[in-house]
Amino acid sequence: MVQLTRKALKKTIPLCIPAIRSLVLNNPIEIPPKRVAYFISGGIGDALMAFPTAAWIQNEHPSLKLTVYVPKRLYTLCKSLHTPFLIRPIGSYLWLIISILINKDRYNVTLVNITSLFSLRVEFTAFFAGKISFGFHYPEETESNRLFTRAIEFNKTNHFANQNLSLAMLALGGNKENLKAKPFQHYQKNRKTNGVIIHPGSKKGYEYKRWPLVRYIELAKRVYSKGYTATFLIGPEDHQILSTACDIKEIDLLINPRPKELLTILDNASCFIGNDSGPAHIAAFKGVPAIVLFGPESPQRSAPLGDRVSILYNKRVCSPCQFIQTHCTSAECMLSITVDEVWDTFLQKEPTTQP
């Protein structure tokens, strides 16, 4: 029912935009703005690709009050990352809009991150919560098809973090000659253990991003033979991985860790190896030497940010396919990455990860 409602809204919104826009425009706007809200949607990886923009706003415009809104499910983890800006959870987008309008407490400017392009409710929230709103639109549509006051075109080849920053510069002003998002990291430099964290899974619906489990097991055995502990990070939907790996003596298991537990373990990890996923972005944020395997998605757009990240990506004629991959039967892009290739990359990092 929810999906049908959402599809109906998407078809009717372009027809309603002029009428809806007239309800909330023509309000006095403070220049420079005093209050800015940044609405972040998606998963933890999307949030961490938006945090450099939030940090840029905080650094370049210290006099304004910035509030970063994240989905409630991400709040505990995001709060544990010790960001310099205020983070608030969104439980109900509708209730947030109502409370802002009732209290006549709208923000001077609202922004969204690039994955909000796929979320109608985030678009509604940003539009009604701000006197001026900024967002994105698809290449095949025009700016007027969106509720935002201003919208820039989604670029399929530019990194999401850079596009987020570009939108903030449009909204608040900035030097676009330096348009490259700087990794926003918080980590300790001296790692105390010889643990290697391996993430062979993914959340439900993104199984196509996985490297074959048998290869991760072979890799873990090589890591163990080198004198490291090899720990599989197991998520709540990785039941098959858990049942396969639980009896392998060379592999330790970290099952469904709480956010603070995961961050503590990554703080002391020697290396992270895994698929294109949220944990890879967290590892990069924590400054862990990381090896991230890409296939259906393009690292040019969504690689974890950090100077200790190595990306393995063997581009194919059909890649990146992004979400069309559900029809793929060969997974050639992931199968083309060999265990030897990952192992050699790990050995190159060994001076910074050796026990």
N, C-alpha and C positions, 0 to 999 in steps of 0.2 A: 504494500500500500504506500509506504514511504517513497519507494522508488518511482511509482507511478505519479505520485504528487510532484516529485522533484522534476520529472520529465515534462509534466504539464506546465509547471512554473517556468522552466527554461524556454518553452515555446511561446509563452504569453508575455514574459518580461519585456522583450524588445518592443512590444506594442504599447506597454504601459509606462516605459521609462520617462517620456516627457511629462506625463501627469504626476508621476511619483516624485520626479526631480523638483517640480515646482512647489511641492509641499515644504521642502526643507532648504531650498536655496534662498538667496537674497538676504542672508544674515550678515551682520557686521563681523568682519574678520580682523583679528589682531595681527599686526605685522611689526616685528617678527612674532611668530606664534609662541605662546607661553606654555601650552599643553599639547602634547602629541601622544597619540595612541598607535601602537604597532601591533596588528593582529597577525599572529602566526598560526598557520594550519599545517596539517600533515603529521608526519612522524618526527621522531627525535632527530633524524638526519636532516630533515627540512628545517627544523628549528635551529640546528647548529650551523646551517648554511645561511640563516638569517641573522644570527647573533653578531657577525662582523658589522652588519649594517646598524644594528642597535648600538653597538660600541662606538661606531663612527658618529652617530647622532649625538651620543652622550659626550664624546670628546670634542666635536666641532661646535656643538651648541650647548655648552654647560649650563646656560641660564634657563633653558626650557625644562619642563618637567615631562620626562618620558615614562610611559607605562607600556610594558610589553605584555600582551595577553597570549596565553598558550592554552591548548586544550587541557581539560582537567586531568586527563590520564597522563600527561607529560609533566604536570606541575611539580610533583615531588622530585623528580629527576632534575628538571631544569633549575629548581631552587637549590639543589645540592651542588650545582656547578659554580657557585660563588661569583655570579655575574655582577658587574658594577651598576646595573640598571634594575629598576623595580619590575618584578614579574608577578602577574596575577593569573589565576586560573579562570577559565570560562566553563561553567557548568551548563548554563542555558544561554544561548545567544539571544533568544527572544526576551528573556528577563533582563538581560543587560541593556538591550535597546530601550525597553520600557522604563527602566530605572533612570537611565540617562535623560530620556525625553521628559519624564515627569519632574525630575529635579532641575531641568533646564541647565544641565551640566555637560553640554556637548564639548568635545575636544575641538581645538582650533584646526588641527590637521589629523587625519587618520591615514595610515598606510597599511598595506597587506604584503605578505611575502608571496613569492611567485606561485607556490602550490595552492594559494587561495584562488588561483585561476579556475580550479576545478570545484570550488565550493561556493554554492549560491548563498548559503547562510552567512558565510564570512563577508561576502560582497555586500549583502544587506546590512550587516552589522556595521561595517566600516562606513557605509554611506550615511546611515541614520545617526551614527555616533559622532560624526565629525562635520564641522561647517564646510571643510574642504576635504575631499577624499581622493586618494591616489591608489591605482591598481594596475592590472594588466588585462590585455585582451588578446585573443588568438589572431594569428596572421590573416586568416580568412574572413575576419569580421572587422568592423570599424570601431573606433573609440566610442561612438554614440550607442553601440549595442550594450554597453556596460553602464551600471549605475554610477560609477565613480565620476567625480568632477573632471579628473584627468586620468587617462589610461595609456600606458605605453605597450607596444607590441611585444609579445612573447617571442624571444629569439631561440630557435631550436638548437643553435650551435654554441651559444654563450653560456658560461657557467652560471648556475642559479644564484650563487652568492654575488657575482658581479651585476646581475640583473636586479637583484634586491637593492644593491647599493646605488645603481643608476636611478631607480625610482625615488630613493630618499634624496638624492642630489637634485632631482627635478622638483621635489616638493619643498626642500629646505635650502637649496643652493649649495654648490660645491664645485671644486675644480675637477672637471670631467677628464682632464688630461691624465689624472692619476686614478682612473677608474679601474681599480683592481682591488678586490676585497682582501684585506690582510687576515691571515688566520688569527682567530681569537682563541687563545689557548690558556689553560691554567693547569700547570703540571709541575711535578718535582723532577729535578734533573738527575738526582742520584738514586737509581733503582737498586733495591736491596736483595731481590730474589732472582732466581734463575727460571722463573715460570714463564712458559709460552702459552698464551691464551689462543685457542683455536675455535672459531665460530663457524661450524659447518651448516647451520640452519638459516631459516628466514621466517618471517611471519606468514601466516596463512594467505594464500593468493599470490605469493611471490616465490614459489618453489622453483620457477624457471631461472632464478638468479643463482641457484645452488650449483657448486662444483660437486662432482660425484662423491658420495660419502666414502666409497672404497679408497679413493685417492687421499682424502683427508686422513683416513686411518693409516695408510702407508706413510704419509708425511709425519703423522704423530709418532710413529714407531722410529723414524729416523731422528726426530727431535729428541726422543727419549734416549736413543743410543748415543747421542752426543753429550749426554749428561744433564739435560734439561728435564723439567717436569712438563708434560704435555697435558693441558687441561681443556676439555671440550666445554664450551659455554652452551648450555642447553636451555632453550626457551620453552614457554608453556605449550607450544604446538609442535615441538620436535620429538614426538613420541617414538617414531621409527628410529631416529638417531639414538635416542636413549636406550631402546631395547637392543640395538646392535652393538653399541659401544660399552655397555655396562659390564661386560665380562672380559674386556680386553685389558690385560694387566698394565700395559704401558700408558694407558689413558686414565687420567683423573677426570671427574665430572663436577661441574659447577651448575647446579640445577635451579633455574628460576630465582636468581639472586635478587634481593631487594636493591633499589637504586644505590643507596649508600654503600652497600656491600660490594656491588659491582665496581663502583668508582674507587673504592679502597684497593680492590684486587688489581685493577688496571694501573693504579698509581705505582704498584710495585712489580708490574709485569715486565719481563725482558723484551717481549715482542708480542704482537697481535697478528694473527693470520685468519682471514675470513672472506666471506662474500661481500658484495656491495649491499650494505645493510646499516641499520641504526647503530649497532655496536661498533662497526668500523668507524663511523663518524665520532662516536664517543671516545674511542681509543685515540684517534687523531687529535681530538680536543685535549685529551689528557697527556699528549706528547709521547705516547707509546710508539716505538718503532713499529710500523705497521705495513703489512703486505695485503693489499685488497684486490680481489679477483673480480674483474668486470666481464660481462658478456652481452646480454640483451640491451642493457642501458649504456650510454656513452659516458666515460669518465670526463670528457670535455665539458659535460653539463653538470655532473653531480658527484665528482670525486671528493672524498673527504679532504678537508683543508688542513695543511700542516707540512712542515719541512722534513718530517720523518716518515712520510708516507710514500710507499712504492706501489705503483699500479701495474697490474698484469692484465693486458688487454690485447687479444689477437683479433683485430678487426676483420670481419668477413663481409662479403658482398651484401648480405642481408642485414647487417648490423649497422647502427643500433635499431632494433625493432621495437623497443620500449614495450608497449602493452599488446602488440599483435602476437607476441611470442606464445600465447596460449595455444596457437595452432601449430607450433613448431614441434616436430617429432624427432629431430636429430640433435638439437642443442649443440651444434657444431662449435659455436663460439666459446662455450665453456669447456667442451671436450678437447678443444685444441690446446688448452693450457695443461702442460704435463707436470707430473710430480717433480721431475728433475728441474724444470724451470722455476717452480716455487722454491725448491730446496736450494738452488744456486742463489736465488735472491736472498734467502734467509742467511746463507753463509756470507754473503756480501755485507749484511748488516751485523754479522757476529761480533766485530770489534766493539759495538755498542750494546751487545746483548749477551756477551759470554758470561757464564756463571763465575 
